[in-house]
């Protein structure tokens, strides 16, 4: 099976970037215990925009992502801070440095 990557971005409400960063850190901590999660990261950019990259072992791991109680709890505060829905694209990696395909 092919690994699956997810790339995306989200914008938080004005003045909420620090709170969003804390929520995203909680989500990363929760993702550590999810089977099949190889990379799960958020990156802060300009204008209160956050960028996301995840690498999962396969499509099943991607479909099961976010179902743990720890992740559901971490995600609970996300919606109140987001300016809108995240923009996410699911892809299949074809070449990389830093992780095996």
N, C-alpha and C positions, 0 to 999 in steps of 0.2 A: 504494500500500500504506500501511497505517496504521503509525505508530510503535507501539512496545511498551514499556511500563514495567513494572518489577518493584519491588515494595515488600515489605519484610519485616523480620524481627527475629531475633536470635539471642542466646542467653545463654551466657556462657563460665563455665568452672569457677571456683569461688571462688579469689580471689587471682591469677587469670590474665588480668585485664583489660588490663594493660599489654602483656603478651606478645601477646594477641589484637590489640590496636591496631597493633602492629608488623606482624603477619601481614596484617592488613587493608590496611595501607599498601602492603605488597608486592603484594597483589592489585590494588589500584588502579593501581599503577605498571605491572603486567603488562597490565591492561585497556587502557591507552593505545594499545597496538599492535594491538588487535583491531579489525578492520573493523566499522563499524556501531555502535560504542559512542559515544554522544553524551555521556551523563552516567553516572558510575559512582562512587557515594559511600557511605561509611559514617559513622555519627554515633553518638557515645557517649552513652548515657543512664544513668539511675540503676540501681543494683543489678546492675552488670556486664552490662547489656543494650546491645547495639549494634543500630542501625536502619540499613536499607539502602535506597537508591533508585538505580535505573538507568533510563536511557532509551536504547533501541536504535532504529536507523532502521527496522527491520522485524522480522517474526517469524523470518526466516532468520538475521539477526544474533543474535537471542536464542538460537536453537537451536545456533548455532556458538560461542556464548560459552563460554569455559573450555576450549576444545580446543587452544589454543596451548601450546607447551612452557613458555613463561614463566608462563602462568597455572597450568598443572598443577604446576609447581615451587612457585609461591607458595602454592597451596592445600594442599600436602603437610602443612604444620604445623597446618592449621586443625582437623582432627578431634580431635587430642589436647588441644586447648584448649576445645573446645565442650562445653557441658553436655548438649547434645542436638542434634537436627537443626534447622537454621534453618527458620523459618516464612516462606514466600515466597508471594506472590500475583502473578500476571501479569495486567496490565491494559492497556487502551488509553486513552491520555490524551484528554480531550475539551476541556479549556480550561487555559491556562497563562499565566503571566508568566515570562519569562526564557528560554524556548525556543520555537521555531516548531513548530507541529504540521503 
